[in-house]
């Protein structure tokens, strides 16, 4: 079939080919093989230099139809709509898909994270970029039942209420959190009034700026937005071989019997150990073993700080251990989690091992990594631990269902049922 050459539109929305390819969950190479075209042709499709043939479009749409998105196997009766803000690579989404949720909107500004997200979650909606463009006009976001977000922690500049009043200015989150990404989250909650939300952040959010940041957040959610809000710090070692503490903030629009503190966590000592997520030695590329120069540097650095009486330095772990927290800086030297290799220098975790350490990649549910090692380390270091989110989502599920059942009694919900 004749190829139709078109003028490429640089810096605009993704081409039709890319959109269909991502919905099908295909890499460029996989799409090339499926369509039986040359590498040059598939790149021209991707960049918009050529419009794909009708056969290519039909083949990609068929691939989309054949792909079963994780979570779609849930009965239609359990379905609800949610949105994912600051979505990263989809950890919060995976947790709420596990209880039957259907994602209707995604916002993530980092283009590398978008690439990983798109490959693992083919959708009928494009990935939105900067959330601030949507908080300005929340009507651009579809109606939803649950809001999820891992907003970055930023300092709030809080002026005295009396001064604001004297100037005739609004106080509350419209002023107290202006210019922060929590402000944008609050704007969207205020506009759409979802039945529930779950926000996630680092444990230190509670103590940030002497506790004032967290107090402001809770005041906005409880007193200004009127939600019933609870929070809890949860560590990940019952589910993965990593000590990773995060604070989760759960809110419900209506009163509920949900009790975050009463949730019984699995015992940490029964959790898996590092050996359960490591690749066999023969499958690990030698490039992940530290160079002699880097290994010597890390040893010298640790010795220097040990002599000074502090604990800075690398951490070495074996198959029976639970690791420290994986951070976004892991790509620099891997020092916080080094894998012991008896008889030779230690090594970094591979990206797929990081995916397993964070609960993204599991038997029967592989997670695909289309980016460089550097970007993969950053993405997993910034992510949530998926099984922890699944645990929280499961605890929230009956309360979400009850809230939606009450809504069903007061107003039609054909739009929700349509997603089933």
KOLFI-69902 format. One record per residue (C-alpha): x, y, z. Coordinates in steps of 0.1 Angstrom, whole numbers, plus 5000, padded with zeros to 4 digits. Example, Ala and Ser with C-alpha at 12.3 -4.5 7.8 and 13.67 -1.06 7.14 Angstrom:
((5123; 4955; 5078));
((5137; 4989; 5071));
This chain:
((5000; 5000; 5000));
((5013; 5035; 4991));
((5028; 5054; 5019));
((5015; 5090; 5023));
((5042; 5115; 5033));
((5031; 5142; 5057));
((5048; 5172; 5072));
((5060; 5163; 5107));
((5047; 5185; 5135));
((5075; 5188; 5160));
((5067; 5194; 5197));
((5030; 5187; 5193));
((5007; 5159; 5205));
((5020; 5123; 5199));
((5013; 5110; 5164));
((4984; 5086; 5158));
((5010; 5058; 5153));
((5027; 5064; 5187));
((4994; 5067; 5205));
((4982; 5034; 5191));
((5016; 5017; 5197));
((5016; 5028; 5233));
((4980; 5017; 5239));
((4990; 4983; 5225));
((5020; 4982; 5249));
((5046; 4978; 5222));
((5081; 4991; 5219));
((5091; 5005; 5186));
((5110; 4973; 5178));
((5080; 4951; 5187));
((5057; 4973; 5165));
((5082; 4970; 5136));
((5082; 4932; 5139));
((5044; 4931; 5142));
((5038; 4953; 5112));
((5067; 4936; 5092));
((5082; 4970; 5081));
((5117; 4983; 5081));
((5133; 5002; 5110));
((5133; 5033; 5089));
((5096; 5031; 5082));
((5086; 5025; 5118));
((5106; 5056; 5129));
((5089; 5077; 5102));
((5055; 5065; 5114));
((5065; 5074; 5150));
((5078; 5108; 5142));
((5049; 5117; 5119));
((5070; 5119; 5087));
((5047; 5092; 5072));
((5011; 5085; 5080));
((5007; 5047; 5088));
((4989; 5026; 5063));
((4954; 5015; 5070));
((4966; 4980; 5075));
((4991; 4992; 5101));
((4964; 5011; 5120));
((4941; 4981; 5118));
((4968; 4958; 5131));
((4977; 4980; 5160));
((4940; 4984; 5170));
((4937; 4947; 5170));
((4967; 4944; 5193));
((4951; 4969; 5216));
((4919; 4948; 5218));
((4939; 4917; 5225));
((4958; 4932; 5254));
((4943; 4927; 5288));
((4952; 4955; 5311));
((4960; 4945; 5347));
((4929; 4949; 5368));
((4904; 4945; 5339));
((4895; 4910; 5351));
((4877; 4924; 5381));
((4838; 4921; 5380));
((4821; 4951; 5366));
((4802; 4956; 5399));
((4834; 4965; 5417));
((4845; 4991; 5392));
((4851; 5027; 5401));
((4869; 5056; 5384));
((4901; 5071; 5396));
((4927; 5096; 5385));
((4965; 5095; 5391));
((4983; 5127; 5397));
((5021; 5128; 5398));
((5017; 5093; 5385));
((5054; 5084; 5381));
((5055; 5049; 5366));
((5022; 5039; 5380));
((5026; 5024; 5415));
((4995; 5040; 5430));
((4976; 5030; 5399));
((4985; 4994; 5402));
((4974; 4993; 5438));
((4939; 5006; 5429));
((4935; 4986; 5398));
((4939; 4955; 5420));
((4906; 4963; 5437));
((4887; 4970; 5405));
((4895; 5007; 5398));
((4896; 5021; 5363));
((4920; 5050; 5356));
((4904; 5078; 5336));
((4932; 5105; 5338));
((4969; 5105; 5344));
((4992; 5134; 5350));
((5030; 5130; 5350));
((5054; 5157; 5338));
((5087; 5137; 5334));
((5089; 5125; 5298));
((5111; 5094; 5307));
((5085; 5083; 5333));
((5058; 5089; 5307));
((5076; 5065; 5284));
((5077; 5037; 5311));
((5041; 5044; 5321));
((5028; 5043; 5286));
((5044; 5010; 5278));
((5030; 4993; 5309));
((4995; 5009; 5309));
((4979; 5012; 5275));
((4950; 5035; 5278));
((4924; 5054; 5258));
((4936; 5086; 5274));
((4969; 5104; 5267));
((4992; 5111; 5296));
((4988; 5147; 5307));
((5019; 5167; 5315));
((5022; 5195; 5341));
((4993; 5192; 5366));
((4993; 5229; 5371));
((4977; 5234; 5337));
((4948; 5212; 5349));
((4944; 5227; 5384));
((4938; 5261; 5366));
((4908; 5245; 5348));
((4898; 5213; 5367));
((4870; 5208; 5342));
((4896; 5194; 5319));
((4899; 5164; 5342));
((4872; 5137; 5339));
((4848; 5131; 5367));
((4862; 5105; 5391));
((4854; 5087; 5424));
((4889; 5084; 5438));
((4920; 5107; 5435));
((4955; 5093; 5439));
((4986; 5114; 5441));
((5022; 5113; 5453));
((5028; 5151; 5453));
((5063; 5164; 5459));
((5071; 5179; 5493));
((5076; 5216; 5491));
((5079; 5243; 5518));
((5049; 5265; 5524));
((5054; 5302; 5530));
((5026; 5310; 5555));
((5020; 5346; 5563));
((4999; 5357; 5593));
((4961; 5355; 5588));
((4957; 5389; 5604));
((4980; 5405; 5578));
((4961; 5388; 5549));
((4928; 5399; 5564));
((4940; 5435; 5566));
((4950; 5434; 5530));
((4916; 5419; 5520));
((4932; 5387; 5508));
((4919; 5351; 5511));
((4936; 5329; 5536));
((4935; 5291; 5537));
((4949; 5269; 5510));
((4943; 5295; 5483));
((4970; 5315; 5499));
((4989; 5293; 5524));
((4999; 5267; 5498));
((5000; 5289; 5467));
((5028; 5279; 5444));
((5032; 5244; 5457));
((5020; 5212; 5440));
((4999; 5203; 5470));
((4979; 5235; 5462));
((4972; 5221; 5427));
((4961; 5188; 5443));
((4938; 5206; 5467));
((4923; 5227; 5439));
((4913; 5195; 5420));
((4898; 5179; 5451));
((4879; 5211; 5459));
((4864; 5212; 5424));
((4856; 5175; 5418));
((4848; 5164; 5454));
((4858; 5127; 5449));
((4844; 5102; 5473));
((4879; 5094; 5485));
((4915; 5101; 5480));
((4949; 5087; 5489));
((4980; 5108; 5490));
((5015; 5095; 5495));
((5048; 5111; 5505));
((5081; 5106; 5522));
((5080; 5099; 5560));
((5098; 5131; 5567));
((5068; 5151; 5555));
((5054; 5148; 5590));
((5085; 5167; 5604));
((5092; 5190; 5575));
((5097; 5226; 5585));
((5091; 5217; 5621));
((5058; 5200; 5614));
((5043; 5232; 5599));
((5040; 5217; 5564));
((5021; 5187; 5575));
((4999; 5207; 5598));
((4990; 5230; 5569));
((4982; 5200; 5546));
((4959; 5184; 5572));
((4942; 5217; 5580));
((4934; 5222; 5543));
((4921; 5186; 5538));
((4901; 5185; 5570));
((4889; 5220; 5578));
((4889; 5237; 5544));
((4879; 5209; 5521));
((4858; 5191; 5547));
((4872; 5156; 5543));
((4875; 5129; 5570));
((4913; 5124; 5569));
((4937; 5099; 5585));
((4973; 5092; 5580));
((4998; 5064; 5588));
((5034; 5057; 5581));
((5039; 5022; 5567));
((5072; 5004; 5561));
((5075; 4980; 5532));
((5095; 4951; 5547));
((5064; 4928; 5552));
((5060; 4928; 5514));
((5094; 4934; 5499));
((5131; 4930; 5511));
((5135; 4967; 5516));
((5130; 4990; 5546));
((5111; 5019; 5530));
((5088; 5041; 5551));
((5062; 5063; 5535));
((5033; 5083; 5549));
((4999; 5077; 5534));
((4970; 5102; 5538));
((4935; 5087; 5532));
((4905; 5109; 5530));
((4868; 5103; 5526));
((4842; 5129; 5517));
((4816; 5114; 5540));
((4820; 5099; 5575));
((4833; 5064; 5575));
((4844; 5036; 5599));
((4877; 5033; 5581));
((4905; 5032; 5608));
((4940; 5035; 5595));
((4957; 5029; 5628));
((4937; 4998; 5635));
((4949; 4981; 5603));
((4970; 4951; 5612));
((5002; 4948; 5591));
((5018; 4915; 5583));
((5048; 4909; 5606));
((5080; 4924; 5592));
((5100; 4893; 5601));
((5079; 4872; 5578));
((5087; 4893; 5547));
((5109; 4881; 5518));
((5147; 4885; 5517));
((5169; 4900; 5491));
((5177; 4866; 5475));
((5141; 4862; 5464));
((5144; 4891; 5439));
((5180; 4887; 5426));
((5187; 4875; 5391));
((5208; 4843; 5388));
((5245; 4853; 5386));
((5248; 4841; 5351));
((5221; 4866; 5339));
((5237; 4897; 5354));
((5258; 4918; 5331));
((5293; 4924; 5344));
((5288; 4961; 5339));
((5268; 4961; 5372));
((5299; 4950; 5392));
((5317; 4981; 5406));
((5349; 4991; 5390));
((5381; 4988; 5411));
((5383; 5026; 5412));
((5348; 5031; 5424));
((5349; 5003; 5450));
((5382; 5017; 5464));
((5366; 5051; 5466));
((5336; 5038; 5485));
((5358; 5019; 5509));
((5380; 5049; 5516));
((5349; 5071; 5521));
((5333; 5048; 5546));
((5366; 5044; 5565));
((5370; 5081; 5567));
((5335; 5086; 5582));
((5338; 5056; 5605));
((5369; 5072; 5620));
((5349; 5104; 5625));
((5323; 5085; 5644));
((5294; 5086; 5619));
((5278; 5060; 5597));
((5281; 5074; 5563));
((5292; 5050; 5536));
((5281; 5021; 5514));
((5259; 4993; 5526));
((5265; 4957; 5515));
((5237; 4931; 5515));
((5235; 4894; 5510));
((5207; 4871; 5500));
((5193; 4867; 5535));
((5192; 4905; 5542));
((5166; 4933; 5539));
((5180; 4964; 5522));
((5180; 5001; 5530));
((5157; 5024; 5511));
((5163; 5026; 5474));
((5167; 5063; 5464));
((5165; 5082; 5432));
((5203; 5088; 5434));
((5210; 5051; 5431));
((5223; 5057; 5395));
((5253; 5076; 5409));
((5272; 5049; 5426));
((5247; 5024; 5440));
((5262; 5028; 5475));
((5231; 5025; 5495));
((5223; 4990; 5483));
((5253; 4969; 5471));
((5249; 4932; 5464));
((5276; 4911; 5480));
((5295; 4889; 5455));
((5318; 4867; 5476));
((5353; 4865; 5460));
((5348; 4896; 5439));
((5337; 4932; 5441));
((5301; 4940; 5449));
((5276; 4951; 5423));
((5246; 4973; 5419));
((5211; 4960; 5416));
((5200; 4957; 5380));
((5169; 4977; 5369));
((5148; 4946; 5368));
((5159; 4938; 5404));
((5149; 4973; 5414));
((5115; 4967; 5397));
((5111; 4936; 5419));
((5124; 4953; 5450));
((5096; 4979; 5446));
((5070; 4952; 5438));
((5064; 4963; 5402));
((5077; 4931; 5386));
((5064; 4898; 5399));
((5059; 4862; 5387));
((5031; 4863; 5361));
((5032; 4901; 5359));
((5063; 4914; 5343));
((5071; 4951; 5342));
((5087; 4965; 5311));
((5116; 4990; 5313));
((5121; 5010; 5280));
((5145; 5036; 5294));
((5182; 5038; 5302));
((5195; 5023; 5334));
((5200; 5059; 5348));
((5164; 5068; 5342));
((5152; 5034; 5355));
((5170; 5039; 5388));
((5156; 5073; 5392));
((5121; 5061; 5384));
((5121; 5032; 5409));
((5139; 5053; 5435));
((5110; 5078; 5433));
((5082; 5052; 5432));
((5059; 5037; 5458));
((5061; 5000; 5468));
((5032; 4984; 5449));
((5022; 4957; 5475));
((5020; 4984; 5502));
((4995; 5004; 5480));
((4976; 4972; 5473));
((4973; 4966; 5511));
((4960; 5002; 5517));
((4937; 5000; 5487));
((4922; 4967; 5499));
((4915; 4983; 5533));
((4898; 5013; 5517));
((4878; 4992; 5492));
((4847; 4985; 5513));
((4845; 5022; 5523));
((4848; 5033; 5487));
((4821; 5009; 5477));
((4798; 5021; 5505));
((4804; 5057; 5495));
((4795; 5049; 5459));
((4765; 5029; 5469));
((4752; 5059; 5489));
((4758; 5081; 5458));
((4739; 5056; 5437));
((4708; 5062; 5459));
((4709; 5099; 5454));
((4720; 5104; 5417));
((4724; 5083; 5385));
((4758; 5067; 5379));
((4754; 5055; 5343));
((4788; 5069; 5335));
((4804; 5047; 5361));
((4786; 5016; 5349));
((4796; 5023; 5314));
((4832; 5016; 5323));
((4822; 4981; 5334));
